[in-house]
Amino acid sequence: MPPAAAEAMNKSVLQPQAEGQPEVPMLQFITPEGTLNPDLEGGESRLPDPETQLWLYRQMRRIRHFDERAWVLYRQGKMGVFPPYGGMEASQAGTTAALTTEDWLFPTYRDTGAALTYGLPIKQTVAYWRSSPHGWYMPENLKVTPFYIPIATQYPQAVGAALAEKKKGTRNVAMAFIGDGGSSEGDFHEGLNFAGALNAPCVFILQNNGWAISVPTTTQTKAQNLSRRADGYGIPGIRVDGNDILAVYSVSRDAVERARNGEGPTLIETVTFRIKPHTVADDVTRYRPEEMTAGWDEKDPVRRLRAYLLAQGTLTEESEAALLEEIHTEFEEAVAAADSLPDPTPAEIVDHVFAEPTPQLKKQRAQIMEENGA
């Protein structure tokens, strides 16, 4: 997709935003009320098929269940500090759904939903957020990196992985996430320039959720359309309603296919909102007036797709009840499995650093073992 085509796509809908977000064009398939956007060029022909729509709904309900239950586990002392993503399910599931497990995923600390959609087991995810060594490594059958805590370092690293795949002659791509705050970091710009100059098969997801920790987007940058930052690096930038999973999935799928076909990287800005605090230990009322969240509950991505699917007959009250029961059972079984994992030993803190331990690590491990009487 050339930049001109991406710009035309961005102009297809002008959607006003709630306070804290600028009014600029973005792509939208389904309105917040759950109806087809009347201004969408091509109408229903632009939507994924009903089976895919239902599958995307399942992914959103599944990762929302994790987010909600993680809060409960934290309060019970069964989970560490966790960055919630409730309200951003469409942005995370809709993008990652475009990948295969042969592609690379580089998530930030807030992208647990993306990793779960990609295939990271719930048991291992729970272990990770419990700071257990059983969650420190990623499954061998998945090309997903551990959740990035540093801001923006994953962008250049994703380019490196993408170029490695290109050099090996595969059609695999790399997808990396970042927040609106991270787009002001140097690594963000270096990553885009790196990818554009070398035509790397990368898809960059910029989740504009309105907040860079405790600073609103309008404070951390004067830019109103973050997707336009792609222009400076000669790659397409697309702005999409991040609470509309059908639109998010469509542009992500197109960007992934573009990368697979050797046409280079794409930057996708998903416009959403961080309704919940920065982490479960954060007091959001200290820096965000309640009125700033006005209107975003009505734009809820799960509620939006649910209304559309019910109206189309693709989903029924009965089938949804069965789906939610299945999701509940899956989660509880995974938590029970995580509970049954053996307690970590002190030496395990150095066991997952390098594939082959360095002499220094071997020395440190021996010292830990000695200190603990092992």
Buried (B, 14 or more C-beta within 10 A) or exposed (E): BEBEEBBEBBEBBEBEBBBBBBEBBBBBBBBBEBEBBEEBEEEEEBBBEEEBBBBBBBBBBBBBBBBEBBBEBBEEEBBBEBBBBBBBBBBBBBBBBBBEBEBBBBBBBBBBBBBBBBBBBBBBBBBBBBEBBBBBEBEEEBBBBBBBEEBBBBBBBBBBBBBBBBEEEEBBBBBBBBBBBBBBBEBBBBBBBBBBEBBBBBBBBBBBBBBBEBEBBBEBBEBEBBBBBBBEBBBBBBBBBBBBBBBBBBBBBBBBBBBBEEBBBBBBBBBBBBBBBBBBEBEBEEBBEEEBBEBBEEBBBBBBBBBBBBEBEBBEEEEBEEBBEEBEEBBEEBBEBBEEBEEBEEBBBBBEEEEEBEEEBEEBBEEBEEEEEE
